Amino acid sequence: MKVIFDLDYTLLDTIKFKKKLAKIFYKHDFQADYKKYFKNKGLNFSYSQYLKILKKQGRITSREEKELSLELKSLMDMLGDYLFPSAEKIIKYFKNAGVELILITFGDKMWQRQKVKNLSIRKYFNRISFEDENKNLSRLLKLLKSGREEILIINDNAKEAKAMMKILGAKAKVFLLDGPYARNIKHNWPINKLGKLL
């Protein structure tokens, strides 16, 4: 058996993390900027890109840019504190059961790599894939399709999970987690809490 985990809103409490990120940019309207420069344009958030935007608009000085970069580094160093309480326990459980663990995370590759690098749970995964396009275009998923083992998809995003299932076929099952994207399409899957996996 193989288990595919998503990262944001699945293992990582991204709502709590984004609140802390907004506190770092407290002098700027982070939520409005996030919407304007990333979400509304269909772009993945990147803190380095955001710093460039602020600098270009004259909203921060070079000194402030360095200070913000240090605060961001400090936040990233403590990223493990933003994992859901049962995340590591569940991953260890699957690992000890001899399950192949795969992490597929969607977003700006540099930003997602930075996140994963700062998480101690990365050591439990057999494979980690960073996708900046839709997961349904993932080469790894297409490779997994050819195997015979059952696959469990653990994700908070119903639309994404459905697209993944379309590639993987009948051998894939979905364990949908509650989160901001759990109801983004019509489906019949029960919506769960992460702890229920145990």
N, C-alpha and C positions, 0 to 999 in steps of 0.2 A: 504493500500500500504506500501511496505517496500523499503527502498533505501539502497543499499550497496555501501559504499565508499571505495576506496583504499586510501592509505596515500601518499606514495612516487610518485612524479611527477603528482599527482592528486590534493591533497590538499596542499601538501608541495612542495615548489620549491626546489627540491632535487639537481638540477644542481647548484643553488646558494649556497646551504648548503654545497655541496661537495667542492666547490671552497674555502669556508671559512675553511673547514676541512683541505684542502691541505695547506692553509696558516699556520695553526697550526704546521704542519709537514714540514715547509719550508726548514729545514736543510736536509730533506730526500726526495727522489723522490717518493712522495705519489702516484702519478698517475701510475707510473711503478710498484710500490709495490702492489697497489690495483689490478692491472691486474695479476701480477705474483702469488701473494699469495691467492687471492680470486676469481676474475672473471674467470681466465683461469682454475682454479681447480673446478669451479662450486660451490664454497663455498660462504656463505653469509658473508658480511663484519661485523666485530666486532672490535670496537676500543680496547677493552681489549686484544683481540687476537693479534691485530697489535702491541700493546705495548710489548707483550710477545715476538713476533718475533724480534722486534728491540733490546730488551734487550738480548735475547739469542744470537743474532749475534754480540753483543758488540757495537752496533751502538748508544746506549744511556746508560747513567749511571743511577743509582738508583735515584739520584737527578733530572736528566732530566726527568725521568719517572714520578716523582711526579709533576714536573712543567707542563708537557704535560697533565697529568690528571686534574690539576687545570684549565688549559686553555680549555680543553674539557668540564669540568663542567660548566665553564663560558659560553661557546657556547651553551650548552644544556639549560641553564637557559634562554637564549634569543631565543629559538627555535621558539617561536610564531612569531618572526620577519621574519621568512622564509616561513610562510604560503602565498599562493597566495592571492593577495589583496581581491578578492571576496569570498574566502573560508568561512569565518565565516558568512558573510551575507547570503550565499546560505544555509548553514547548519541551521541557525536560521529560514530562510524562510520555509524549509521543517518541522522543529520542530514545528513552529507555525501553520502549516497546519495539524498537528496531524499525521504526517508520522513517522513510526518506523525507526529509523536511526541505521545502523549497520556499523561498521568499521572493515574491514578485512585487515590486513597488513601482508605482506610476508617479511621474512628476519630473521636474527639472533634474537631470541626471546628477549634476554636480551637488545640488542641494540634497537629494536623496542619498547619494553616496556619503556625504558628510554626516547625515543622520545615522545611517547604518554603522559607519565607522565608530561612532560614539556609543553604540549599544553593545553591552556584553553578550546579549542573546545571539549575536551574529555567529558565534562559534558553533552553535547547534545546527545551523543550516548546511545541508549538503550542497545546495546551489542558491545563489542570490542573483536575481536578474533586475536590472534597472531599465525601466521602459519610459521613454518620454513621449511616445505616441500611445494609442489605445492598446490595452493588453491583448486585444484580439488579433493584433498584428505581430505578437511575440513569436520569435523563432523558437524559443524554449517550449512554448505551448504546442507548437506544431511538431516538435521533436517528441514531446510527451504523448502526443496523440497516437504515435506508432507503437507504444508499449501496451502491455496487456494488464498491468496492475490497475486496481481501483484507485481513483483520485478523489480526495476530499478537498473542496475549495472553501476556505474560511475567509470571508470578505464581508465588508459592511455595505458594499455598493452593488445593488441588485442588477443594475444595467450591465455593469462590468462582469458580474458573475454569470449572467445569462450569455454574454458574448464568449466567455471562456468555455462554458459548457457546450456551446455551439461547435467550438473547435475540438474539444476533447471527447464529445459524444456521450453515449449511455453509461460508460464506466465512471463518469464524473458525477459527484453529488455535491450539493451546496449546503453549507452551514452558514446562514445569513445572520450577521450581527446587527444589532440596533445601532443606528447612527444617522447622520444627516442625509445619507444617500440610500438608506435601506428601502425607501418607498419611491424611488425615482422612476420605476416602471411598475406596471401591473404584474403581479405574480402570486403564486399560491404557497410560497415558502413560509414556514414559521420564522418569526424574527426573534432571535435569541440574545442572551447575554453571554459574554466570553466564558465566564465561570461554568456555564452549563456543559461545556465540553468535557469536564471532569465527571 
